[in-house]
Amino acid sequence: MQLKLDHPKLFSDIISIISELVIEVKIKINKEGMSIIAVDPANVAMIVFNLPVSAFSQLEVEEETIGVNLESLKAVLRRCSAGSSLNMKTEENFLQIEIIDKIKREFTLTMLDLEGKDKPIPSLEFGTRIEMNSTDLAEAVEDCSIVADSCGFDADPDKFSINAKGALNSANLTYTSDEIGIQTASNAKSKYSLEYLQKMMKATKVTDKVVLNFGNDYPLRMEFTTPMMHLAFILAPRIETED
């Protein structure tokens, strides 16, 4: 396998975001591009990432899966500057990485043998779709984190609210259908971990739009898409139990 990215910052940013949730991943590369499907150790969140073949200036591969430690890969990719190009190739059990700008930097990472079956992407049917500015969502998540460790998403055909309630304090943010895109046939309400949402909000650096899909006490699928990549998170709902 050999590939080249003329503008590797996007890839570097994505790897940094994914590393917030998982430590090791399998990166699948074929003629259609690159993909990552990973689940966090607590089995609460799934990450789905695709980088299409159009993002590469060179891609020579049939089909290959490489296991990597994301902290190691992230540290190398951080050495890319605005004008860098990135070359990656596999050689035996090693991933060879070249960063080329004023000088050529060469790094060698040991590939990991990550055993176990890949988890399939769950088949989910969502009743509610929200499209909004990703920075606005990140601000709402930060507001809610001041008062609680989880927040509720509540939608009806006319408005969408994000709310949180702690032992003493609360926060509530409401967006109308004039401000954001709302598609829902009926009311939908679900609660999610703010710790996970805060990590996922780092994806605001790659696009200013986000799509939220959810339902009543149902998983959240959050999608960040540009012409050069697709990044999605699937987050399990926080179900309140009665003692």
ChimeraX commands (.cxc) that place a marker at each C-alpha (Angstrom):
marker #1 position 0.00,0.00,0.00 radius 0.5
marker #1 position 1.19,3.49,-0.84 radius 0.5
marker #1 position -0.75,6.73,-0.61 radius 0.5
marker #1 position -0.17,10.47,-0.76 radius 0.5
marker #1 position -2.12,13.41,0.66 radius 0.5
marker #1 position -1.16,16.85,-0.59 radius 0.5
marker #1 position -3.16,18.55,2.17 radius 0.5
marker #1 position -2.89,16.28,5.23 radius 0.5
marker #1 position -4.24,18.69,7.86 radius 0.5
marker #1 position -7.80,17.37,7.53 radius 0.5
marker #1 position -6.60,13.80,8.07 radius 0.5
marker #1 position -4.49,14.94,11.03 radius 0.5
marker #1 position -7.49,16.70,12.59 radius 0.5
marker #1 position -9.72,13.63,12.15 radius 0.5
marker #1 position -7.19,11.29,13.75 radius 0.5
marker #1 position -6.89,13.71,16.69 radius 0.5
marker #1 position -10.69,13.75,17.10 radius 0.5
marker #1 position -11.03,9.96,16.95 radius 0.5
marker #1 position -8.21,9.55,19.48 radius 0.5
marker #1 position -10.42,11.30,22.05 radius 0.5
marker #1 position -12.59,8.16,22.10 radius 0.5
marker #1 position -10.40,5.20,21.15 radius 0.5
marker #1 position -6.73,4.29,21.51 radius 0.5
marker #1 position -6.21,1.71,18.76 radius 0.5
marker #1 position -8.02,1.31,15.44 radius 0.5
marker #1 position -8.02,-0.67,12.25 radius 0.5
marker #1 position -7.65,1.55,9.20 radius 0.5
marker #1 position -9.07,-0.05,6.06 radius 0.5
marker #1 position -7.73,1.13,2.72 radius 0.5
marker #1 position -8.93,0.05,-0.70 radius 0.5
marker #1 position -9.45,1.53,-4.15 radius 0.5
marker #1 position -12.43,3.53,-2.89 radius 0.5
marker #1 position -10.41,5.29,-0.17 radius 0.5
marker #1 position -9.85,4.95,3.56 radius 0.5
marker #1 position -12.28,4.07,6.34 radius 0.5
marker #1 position -12.32,3.58,10.10 radius 0.5
marker #1 position -15.07,1.96,12.18 radius 0.5
marker #1 position -14.30,1.83,15.90 radius 0.5
marker #1 position -16.10,1.49,19.22 radius 0.5
marker #1 position -14.91,3.10,22.45 radius 0.5
marker #1 position -13.79,0.78,25.29 radius 0.5
marker #1 position -17.02,1.34,27.24 radius 0.5
marker #1 position -19.10,0.33,24.21 radius 0.5
marker #1 position -21.05,3.59,24.42 radius 0.5
marker #1 position -19.97,5.30,21.19 radius 0.5
marker #1 position -19.10,4.24,17.65 radius 0.5
marker #1 position -17.00,6.25,15.19 radius 0.5
marker #1 position -17.48,5.92,11.43 radius 0.5
marker #1 position -15.00,7.76,9.21 radius 0.5
marker #1 position -14.57,7.75,5.42 radius 0.5
marker #1 position -11.96,9.52,3.31 radius 0.5
marker #1 position -12.82,9.03,-0.40 radius 0.5
marker #1 position -10.31,8.27,-3.12 radius 0.5
marker #1 position -10.73,11.85,-4.41 radius 0.5
marker #1 position -8.95,13.11,-1.28 radius 0.5
marker #1 position -5.71,11.40,-2.30 radius 0.5
marker #1 position -3.26,12.58,-4.93 radius 0.5
marker #1 position -1.94,9.00,-5.05 radius 0.5
marker #1 position -3.51,5.75,-3.89 radius 0.5
marker #1 position -1.93,2.41,-4.81 radius 0.5
marker #1 position -3.63,-0.46,-3.04 radius 0.5
marker #1 position -5.84,-3.47,-3.61 radius 0.5
marker #1 position -7.22,-3.87,-0.10 radius 0.5
marker #1 position -5.35,-3.61,3.17 radius 0.5
marker #1 position -6.13,-3.24,6.87 radius 0.5
marker #1 position -3.56,-1.74,9.21 radius 0.5
marker #1 position -3.74,-1.58,12.99 radius 0.5
marker #1 position -2.33,1.56,14.59 radius 0.5
marker #1 position -1.97,3.25,17.95 radius 0.5
marker #1 position -3.71,6.60,17.51 radius 0.5
marker #1 position -1.57,8.48,20.02 radius 0.5
marker #1 position 1.55,7.53,18.04 radius 0.5
marker #1 position -0.03,8.36,14.69 radius 0.5
marker #1 position -1.44,11.64,16.02 radius 0.5
marker #1 position 1.98,12.70,17.30 radius 0.5
marker #1 position 3.52,12.12,13.87 radius 0.5
marker #1 position 0.73,13.87,11.96 radius 0.5
marker #1 position 1.07,16.93,14.18 radius 0.5
marker #1 position 4.46,17.49,12.53 radius 0.5
marker #1 position 2.63,18.38,9.28 radius 0.5
marker #1 position 2.53,22.10,8.54 radius 0.5
marker #1 position 0.23,24.02,6.18 radius 0.5
marker #1 position 2.42,23.36,3.14 radius 0.5
marker #1 position 3.31,19.75,3.91 radius 0.5
marker #1 position 2.52,16.68,1.86 radius 0.5
marker #1 position 2.15,13.24,3.44 radius 0.5
marker #1 position 3.25,9.87,2.07 radius 0.5
marker #1 position 2.35,6.60,3.79 radius 0.5
marker #1 position 3.27,3.06,2.82 radius 0.5
marker #1 position 3.34,-0.34,4.48 radius 0.5
marker #1 position 6.41,-2.51,4.60 radius 0.5
marker #1 position 6.19,-5.85,6.40 radius 0.5
marker #1 position 4.86,-5.01,9.90 radius 0.5
marker #1 position 5.67,-1.31,9.73 radius 0.5
marker #1 position 3.92,1.84,8.59 radius 0.5
marker #1 position 6.39,4.18,6.91 radius 0.5
marker #1 position 5.37,7.86,7.00 radius 0.5
marker #1 position 7.06,10.71,5.14 radius 0.5
marker #1 position 6.25,14.35,5.75 radius 0.5
marker #1 position 7.66,16.57,3.04 radius 0.5
marker #1 position 7.93,20.35,3.16 radius 0.5
marker #1 position 11.22,22.27,3.44 radius 0.5
marker #1 position 12.81,19.02,4.57 radius 0.5
marker #1 position 11.75,15.40,4.46 radius 0.5
marker #1 position 10.84,13.79,7.78 radius 0.5
marker #1 position 10.62,10.02,7.98 radius 0.5
marker #1 position 8.85,8.05,10.72 radius 0.5
marker #1 position 8.32,4.34,11.24 radius 0.5
marker #1 position 5.41,3.05,13.33 radius 0.5
marker #1 position 4.95,-0.57,14.28 radius 0.5
marker #1 position 1.59,-1.86,13.05 radius 0.5
marker #1 position -0.59,-3.60,15.60 radius 0.5
marker #1 position -2.22,-6.99,15.25 radius 0.5
marker #1 position -5.74,-6.08,16.36 radius 0.5
marker #1 position -7.71,-9.28,16.62 radius 0.5
marker #1 position -11.43,-9.71,16.94 radius 0.5
marker #1 position -14.39,-9.18,14.66 radius 0.5
marker #1 position -15.25,-5.72,13.47 radius 0.5
marker #1 position -18.53,-4.45,14.89 radius 0.5
marker #1 position -21.09,-3.75,12.16 radius 0.5
marker #1 position -22.66,-0.32,11.88 radius 0.5
marker #1 position -26.09,-0.69,13.54 radius 0.5
marker #1 position -29.17,-0.37,11.38 radius 0.5
marker #1 position -31.09,2.52,12.91 radius 0.5
marker #1 position -34.33,4.21,11.88 radius 0.5
marker #1 position -34.54,7.79,13.07 radius 0.5
marker #1 position -37.71,9.81,13.42 radius 0.5
marker #1 position -36.02,13.19,13.87 radius 0.5
marker #1 position -33.36,15.04,11.88 radius 0.5
marker #1 position -31.82,18.35,12.95 radius 0.5
marker #1 position -29.39,20.33,10.78 radius 0.5
marker #1 position -27.64,23.23,12.48 radius 0.5
marker #1 position -24.40,25.16,12.86 radius 0.5
marker #1 position -21.82,22.94,14.54 radius 0.5
marker #1 position -20.38,25.79,16.62 radius 0.5
marker #1 position -23.84,26.55,18.01 radius 0.5
marker #1 position -24.17,22.92,19.07 radius 0.5
marker #1 position -20.73,22.97,20.68 radius 0.5
marker #1 position -21.65,26.11,22.63 radius 0.5
marker #1 position -24.88,24.47,23.84 radius 0.5
marker #1 position -22.98,21.38,24.99 radius 0.5
marker #1 position -20.54,23.56,26.93 radius 0.5
marker #1 position -23.41,25.50,28.51 radius 0.5
marker #1 position -25.06,22.29,29.67 radius 0.5
marker #1 position -21.80,20.86,31.03 radius 0.5
marker #1 position -21.72,23.70,33.58 radius 0.5
marker #1 position -24.75,22.29,35.42 radius 0.5
marker #1 position -24.91,18.53,34.71 radius 0.5
marker #1 position -23.19,15.47,33.24 radius 0.5
marker #1 position -25.90,14.71,30.68 radius 0.5
marker #1 position -28.22,16.74,28.48 radius 0.5
marker #1 position -31.56,16.20,26.81 radius 0.5
marker #1 position -32.40,16.69,23.14 radius 0.5
marker #1 position -36.06,17.60,22.71 radius 0.5
marker #1 position -37.62,18.24,19.29 radius 0.5
marker #1 position -41.03,18.98,17.85 radius 0.5
marker #1 position -41.91,20.26,14.36 radius 0.5
marker #1 position -41.40,23.90,15.41 radius 0.5
marker #1 position -38.41,23.89,17.76 radius 0.5
marker #1 position -35.42,21.99,19.09 radius 0.5
marker #1 position -34.09,22.40,22.62 radius 0.5
marker #1 position -31.02,21.19,24.45 radius 0.5
marker #1 position -31.41,21.14,28.21 radius 0.5
marker #1 position -29.61,19.95,31.32 radius 0.5
marker #1 position -30.57,19.77,34.96 radius 0.5
marker #1 position -28.30,19.20,37.92 radius 0.5
marker #1 position -29.05,18.90,41.63 radius 0.5
marker #1 position -29.46,22.68,41.99 radius 0.5
marker #1 position -28.97,24.31,38.59 radius 0.5
marker #1 position -30.25,23.95,35.06 radius 0.5
marker #1 position -29.65,25.16,31.49 radius 0.5
marker #1 position -31.91,25.35,28.47 radius 0.5
marker #1 position -31.26,26.44,24.88 radius 0.5
marker #1 position -34.02,26.60,22.28 radius 0.5
marker #1 position -33.77,26.88,18.49 radius 0.5
marker #1 position -36.76,27.49,16.24 radius 0.5
marker #1 position -37.42,26.12,12.77 radius 0.5
marker #1 position -36.54,29.58,11.43 radius 0.5
marker #1 position -32.98,29.18,12.72 radius 0.5
marker #1 position -32.23,25.51,12.03 radius 0.5
marker #1 position -33.50,22.66,9.88 radius 0.5
marker #1 position -36.02,20.43,11.69 radius 0.5
marker #1 position -37.56,17.30,10.23 radius 0.5
marker #1 position -39.75,15.38,12.65 radius 0.5
marker #1 position -43.24,13.95,12.44 radius 0.5
marker #1 position -43.81,14.02,16.20 radius 0.5
marker #1 position -42.10,14.98,19.45 radius 0.5
marker #1 position -38.80,13.24,20.17 radius 0.5
marker #1 position -36.85,13.31,23.41 radius 0.5
marker #1 position -33.63,11.59,24.46 radius 0.5
marker #1 position -30.72,12.14,26.87 radius 0.5
marker #1 position -26.97,11.78,26.19 radius 0.5
marker #1 position -23.68,11.91,28.06 radius 0.5
marker #1 position -22.04,15.32,27.99 radius 0.5
marker #1 position -18.60,13.80,28.46 radius 0.5
marker #1 position -18.93,12.04,25.11 radius 0.5
marker #1 position -20.60,14.97,23.39 radius 0.5
marker #1 position -17.77,17.30,24.43 radius 0.5
marker #1 position -15.22,14.99,22.82 radius 0.5
marker #1 position -17.28,14.72,19.65 radius 0.5
marker #1 position -17.63,18.51,19.45 radius 0.5
marker #1 position -13.97,18.75,18.49 radius 0.5
marker #1 position -15.21,17.88,14.99 radius 0.5
marker #1 position -16.43,21.48,14.68 radius 0.5
marker #1 position -12.92,22.29,13.45 radius 0.5
marker #1 position -13.53,20.38,10.19 radius 0.5
marker #1 position -16.95,21.73,9.18 radius 0.5
marker #1 position -19.44,24.35,10.34 radius 0.5
marker #1 position -22.50,22.12,9.79 radius 0.5
marker #1 position -23.74,19.14,11.78 radius 0.5
marker #1 position -26.69,16.79,11.30 radius 0.5
marker #1 position -28.31,15.15,14.34 radius 0.5
marker #1 position -30.54,12.10,14.03 radius 0.5
marker #1 position -32.31,10.72,17.10 radius 0.5
marker #1 position -35.65,9.55,18.54 radius 0.5
marker #1 position -37.31,8.79,21.86 radius 0.5
marker #1 position -34.72,7.26,24.24 radius 0.5
marker #1 position -32.85,6.30,21.09 radius 0.5
marker #1 position -29.22,6.41,19.92 radius 0.5
marker #1 position -27.90,9.66,18.46 radius 0.5
marker #1 position -26.19,9.71,15.08 radius 0.5
marker #1 position -24.19,12.90,14.64 radius 0.5
marker #1 position -22.70,13.57,11.20 radius 0.5
marker #1 position -20.04,15.98,9.97 radius 0.5
marker #1 position -19.63,15.97,6.19 radius 0.5
marker #1 position -17.51,17.83,3.65 radius 0.5
marker #1 position -16.77,17.02,-0.02 radius 0.5
marker #1 position -13.50,15.47,1.22 radius 0.5
marker #1 position -14.67,13.34,4.16 radius 0.5
marker #1 position -17.53,11.95,6.22 radius 0.5
marker #1 position -17.32,11.57,10.01 radius 0.5
marker #1 position -20.18,10.17,12.09 radius 0.5
marker #1 position -20.63,9.32,15.75 radius 0.5
marker #1 position -23.29,6.98,17.11 radius 0.5
marker #1 position -23.93,7.55,20.82 radius 0.5
marker #1 position -26.06,5.38,23.09 radius 0.5
marker #1 position -28.80,7.20,25.01 radius 0.5
marker #1 position -28.63,7.81,28.75 radius 0.5
marker #1 position -31.63,5.92,30.13 radius 0.5
marker #1 position -32.84,7.05,33.53 radius 0.5
marker #1 position -33.74,4.21,35.89 radius 0.5
marker #1 position -35.98,4.39,38.90 radius 0.5
marker #1 position -34.74,2.99,42.18 radius 0.5
marker link #1:1,2 radius 0.2
marker link #1:2,3 radius 0.2
marker link #1:3,4 radius 0.2
marker link #1:4,5 radius 0.2
marker link #1:5,6 radius 0.2
marker link #1:6,7 radius 0.2
marker link #1:7,8 radius 0.2
marker link #1:8,9 radius 0.2
marker link #1:9,10 radius 0.2
marker link #1:10,11 radius 0.2
marker link #1:11,12 radius 0.2
marker link #1:12,13 radius 0.2
marker link #1:13,14 radius 0.2
marker link #1:14,15 radius 0.2
marker link #1:15,16 radius 0.2
marker link #1:16,17 radius 0.2
marker link #1:17,18 radius 0.2
marker link #1:18,19 radius 0.2
marker link #1:19,20 radius 0.2
marker link #1:20,21 radius 0.2
marker link #1:21,22 radius 0.2
marker link #1:22,23 radius 0.2
marker link #1:23,24 radius 0.2
marker link #1:24,25 radius 0.2
marker link #1:25,26 radius 0.2
marker link #1:26,27 radius 0.2
marker link #1:27,28 radius 0.2
marker link #1:28,29 radius 0.2
marker link #1:29,30 radius 0.2
marker link #1:30,31 radius 0.2
marker link #1:31,32 radius 0.2
marker link #1:32,33 radius 0.2
marker link #1:33,34 radius 0.2
marker link #1:34,35 radius 0.2
marker link #1:35,36 radius 0.2
marker link #1:36,37 radius 0.2
marker link #1:37,38 radius 0.2
marker link #1:38,39 radius 0.2
marker link #1:39,40 radius 0.2
marker link #1:40,41 radius 0.2
marker link #1:41,42 radius 0.2
marker link #1:42,43 radius 0.2
marker link #1:43,44 radius 0.2
marker link #1:44,45 radius 0.2
marker link #1:45,46 radius 0.2
marker link #1:46,47 radius 0.2
marker link #1:47,48 radius 0.2
marker link #1:48,49 radius 0.2
marker link #1:49,50 radius 0.2
marker link #1:50,51 radius 0.2
marker link #1:51,52 radius 0.2
marker link #1:52,53 radius 0.2
marker link #1:53,54 radius 0.2
marker link #1:54,55 radius 0.2
marker link #1:55,56 radius 0.2
marker link #1:56,57 radius 0.2
marker link #1:57,58 radius 0.2
marker link #1:58,59 radius 0.2
marker link #1:59,60 radius 0.2
marker link #1:60,61 radius 0.2
marker link #1:61,62 radius 0.2
marker link #1:62,63 radius 0.2
marker link #1:63,64 radius 0.2
marker link #1:64,65 radius 0.2
marker link #1:65,66 radius 0.2
marker link #1:66,67 radius 0.2
marker link #1:67,68 radius 0.2
marker link #1:68,69 radius 0.2
marker link #1:69,70 radius 0.2
marker link #1:70,71 radius 0.2
marker link #1:71,72 radius 0.2
marker link #1:72,73 radius 0.2
marker link #1:73,74 radius 0.2
marker link #1:74,75 radius 0.2
marker link #1:75,76 radius 0.2
marker link #1:76,77 radius 0.2
marker link #1:77,78 radius 0.2
marker link #1:78,79 radius 0.2
marker link #1:79,80 radius 0.2
marker link #1:80,81 radius 0.2
marker link #1:81,82 radius 0.2
marker link #1:82,83 radius 0.2
marker link #1:83,84 radius 0.2
marker link #1:84,85 radius 0.2
marker link #1:85,86 radius 0.2
marker link #1:86,87 radius 0.2
marker link #1:87,88 radius 0.2
marker link #1:88,89 radius 0.2
marker link #1:89,90 radius 0.2
marker link #1:90,91 radius 0.2
marker link #1:91,92 radius 0.2
marker link #1:92,93 radius 0.2
marker link #1:93,94 radius 0.2
marker link #1:94,95 radius 0.2
marker link #1:95,96 radius 0.2
marker link #1:96,97 radius 0.2
marker link #1:97,98 radius 0.2
marker link #1:98,99 radius 0.2
marker link #1:99,100 radius 0.2
marker link #1:100,101 radius 0.2
marker link #1:101,102 radius 0.2
marker link #1:102,103 radius 0.2
marker link #1:103,104 radius 0.2
marker link #1:104,105 radius 0.2
marker link #1:105,106 radius 0.2
marker link #1:106,107 radius 0.2
marker link #1:107,108 radius 0.2
marker link #1:108,109 radius 0.2
marker link #1:109,110 radius 0.2
marker link #1:110,111 radius 0.2
marker link #1:111,112 radius 0.2
marker link #1:112,113 radius 0.2
marker link #1:113,114 radius 0.2
marker link #1:114,115 radius 0.2
marker link #1:115,116 radius 0.2
marker link #1:116,117 radius 0.2
marker link #1:117,118 radius 0.2
marker link #1:118,119 radius 0.2
marker link #1:119,120 radius 0.2
marker link #1:120,121 radius 0.2
marker link #1:121,122 radius 0.2
marker link #1:122,123 radius 0.2
marker link #1:123,124 radius 0.2
marker link #1:124,125 radius 0.2
marker link #1:125,126 radius 0.2
marker link #1:126,127 radius 0.2
marker link #1:127,128 radius 0.2
marker link #1:128,129 radius 0.2
marker link #1:129,130 radius 0.2
marker link #1:130,131 radius 0.2
marker link #1:131,132 radius 0.2
marker link #1:132,133 radius 0.2
marker link #1:133,134 radius 0.2
marker link #1:134,135 radius 0.2
marker link #1:135,136 radius 0.2
marker link #1:136,137 radius 0.2
marker link #1:137,138 radius 0.2
marker link #1:138,139 radius 0.2
marker link #1:139,140 radius 0.2
marker link #1:140,141 radius 0.2
marker link #1:141,142 radius 0.2
marker link #1:142,143 radius 0.2
marker link #1:143,144 radius 0.2
marker link #1:144,145 radius 0.2
marker link #1:145,146 radius 0.2
marker link #1:146,147 radius 0.2
marker link #1:147,148 radius 0.2
marker link #1:148,149 radius 0.2
marker link #1:149,150 radius 0.2
marker link #1:150,151 radius 0.2
marker link #1:151,152 radius 0.2
marker link #1:152,153 radius 0.2
marker link #1:153,154 radius 0.2
marker link #1:154,155 radius 0.2
marker link #1:155,156 radius 0.2
marker link #1:156,157 radius 0.2
marker link #1:157,158 radius 0.2
marker link #1:158,159 radius 0.2
marker link #1:159,160 radius 0.2
marker link #1:160,161 radius 0.2
marker link #1:161,162 radius 0.2
marker link #1:162,163 radius 0.2
marker link #1:163,164 radius 0.2
marker link #1:164,165 radius 0.2
marker link #1:165,166 radius 0.2
marker link #1:166,167 radius 0.2
marker link #1:167,168 radius 0.2
marker link #1:168,169 radius 0.2
marker link #1:169,170 radius 0.2
marker link #1:170,171 radius 0.2
marker link #1:171,172 radius 0.2
marker link #1:172,173 radius 0.2
marker link #1:173,174 radius 0.2
marker link #1:174,175 radius 0.2
marker link #1:175,176 radius 0.2
marker link #1:176,177 radius 0.2
marker link #1:177,178 radius 0.2
marker link #1:178,179 radius 0.2
marker link #1:179,180 radius 0.2
marker link #1:180,181 radius 0.2
marker link #1:181,182 radius 0.2
marker link #1:182,183 radius 0.2
marker link #1:183,184 radius 0.2
marker link #1:184,185 radius 0.2
marker link #1:185,186 radius 0.2
marker link #1:186,187 radius 0.2
marker link #1:187,188 radius 0.2
marker link #1:188,189 radius 0.2
marker link #1:189,190 radius 0.2
marker link #1:190,191 radius 0.2
marker link #1:191,192 radius 0.2
marker link #1:192,193 radius 0.2
marker link #1:193,194 radius 0.2
marker link #1:194,195 radius 0.2
marker link #1:195,196 radius 0.2
marker link #1:196,197 radius 0.2
marker link #1:197,198 radius 0.2
marker link #1:198,199 radius 0.2
marker link #1:199,200 radius 0.2
marker link #1:200,201 radius 0.2
marker link #1:201,202 radius 0.2
marker link #1:202,203 radius 0.2
marker link #1:203,204 radius 0.2
marker link #1:204,205 radius 0.2
marker link #1:205,206 radius 0.2
marker link #1:206,207 radius 0.2
marker link #1:207,208 radius 0.2
marker link #1:208,209 radius 0.2
marker link #1:209,210 radius 0.2
marker link #1:210,211 radius 0.2
marker link #1:211,212 radius 0.2
marker link #1:212,213 radius 0.2
marker link #1:213,214 radius 0.2
marker link #1:214,215 radius 0.2
marker link #1:215,216 radius 0.2
marker link #1:216,217 radius 0.2
marker link #1:217,218 radius 0.2
marker link #1:218,219 radius 0.2
marker link #1:219,220 radius 0.2
marker link #1:220,221 radius 0.2
marker link #1:221,222 radius 0.2
marker link #1:222,223 radius 0.2
marker link #1:223,224 radius 0.2
marker link #1:224,225 radius 0.2
marker link #1:225,226 radius 0.2
marker link #1:226,227 radius 0.2
marker link #1:227,228 radius 0.2
marker link #1:228,229 radius 0.2
marker link #1:229,230 radius 0.2
marker link #1:230,231 radius 0.2
marker link #1:231,232 radius 0.2
marker link #1:232,233 radius 0.2
marker link #1:233,234 radius 0.2
marker link #1:234,235 radius 0.2
marker link #1:235,236 radius 0.2
marker link #1:236,237 radius 0.2
marker link #1:237,238 radius 0.2
marker link #1:238,239 radius 0.2
marker link #1:239,240 radius 0.2
marker link #1:240,241 radius 0.2
marker link #1:241,242 radius 0.2
marker link #1:242,243 radius 0.2
view
